[in-house]
Amino acid sequence: MAQRDYYEVLGLNKNADADAIKRAYRQLAKKYHPDLNPGDAEAEKNFKEVNEAYSILSDSEKKAKYDQFGHAAFDPAAGGGYGGGGFEGGFGDFGDLGDIFGSIFGGAFGGGTQRRNGPQRGDDVMARITLTFEEAAFGCKKDISYNRLHKCPACNGTGAEAGTSAETCPDCRGSGQRVVVQRMGGMSFQSKTTCEKCRGTGKFIKAPCQKCRGGGLERENRKLTVNIPAGIDNGERIALRGQGCEGKNGGPAGDLIIEVSIRSHSIFERDGVNIYCEVPVTVAEAILGAEIDVPTLEGTVKYTIDEGTQPGTVFTLRGKGIPYVNNSNGRRGDLICTINVEIPRGLSDKQKDAMREFAEACGDKNYAKKSKFSKGNKKKEK
């Protein structure tokens, strides 16, 4: 079967630069890697093709030869053998793959098998909860349900069927790497690649656990009661250490990361530890002054407004806002209130007559801004 064009393998055209080649390689290598596609022969074949294509196109000299002669540049039988270097094993830059998979697979690339066989930390798990305004302000306990990977009880996390155990890989003899030797033009070239049989672990399971299919971990639904600290804000996260996926080979478990969403309130708006609200008062209360009810997170409190209070007047109730998170002294933000004078509608004739008498009795002297505005207009008319 004809060998595929290397540019086609990476999904590129022949004008692709080095950065585009590396980006395409990283994406495809991760997509087809055997550890992410266990038992998938097609993915394994694609993985080899991607590595082979990258090993040529990432090297400027080899790329130039390939652009000129195609696959014949590296085929001794075609007479175009690449004279000093040759194809080094058909695999790409292990340093690049180490960057991609180092955190996921424990350094299988370029780091030998020690890290692959060593303890591996479990993955973190993300979850989300929604709180009421008051629950976020004062803290609460919430039940949460999430999925995570935990040690398979049937094989105790070994991946091997009960009564059996993993054996030293016969192909790599426990090293996790396989030596590939190629001969070109009377010269031999060798390189190391990850052992396909054991995937770099150095261990081979003859009888995989039927419950977890040899993975050592299985999915479970876990339920926890979580303490929500008072004062937590929208979008903040809570990390519960060790409550994520369990690790492998004795490694620690990952974390459960809970992201908080807070519902809006019908009265209050929040900005950090301070909260804001509008307090409606009647015209009579604003004119004469009054003791009014002001809503707070703990209920209403009494507050006295002065005679002649204007719409938009702001006053502050200290310590009636949101608690500071993890503050043992009970420190809190403030409640900042804005007066909103409500103008009555649908007055009766009697009420309208009373308002007219009131307006005539006041004249302009009781309205400082209106009086100044009227005087200013008169000057301009002259």
PyMOL commands that set and color helices and strands:
alter all, ss='L'
color gray80, all
select helices_A, chain A and resi 6-9+18-32+41-57+60-74+76-78+94-105+114-117+133-138+283-288+349-362+368-381
alter helices_A, ss='H'
color red, helices_A
select strands_A, chain A and resi 125-131+140-151+167-168+177-184+187-194+203-204+217-228+237-240+256-262+269-271+274-282+290-296+299-305+314-317+335-342
alter strands_A, ss='S'
color yellow, strands_A
deselect
rebuild
show_as cartoon
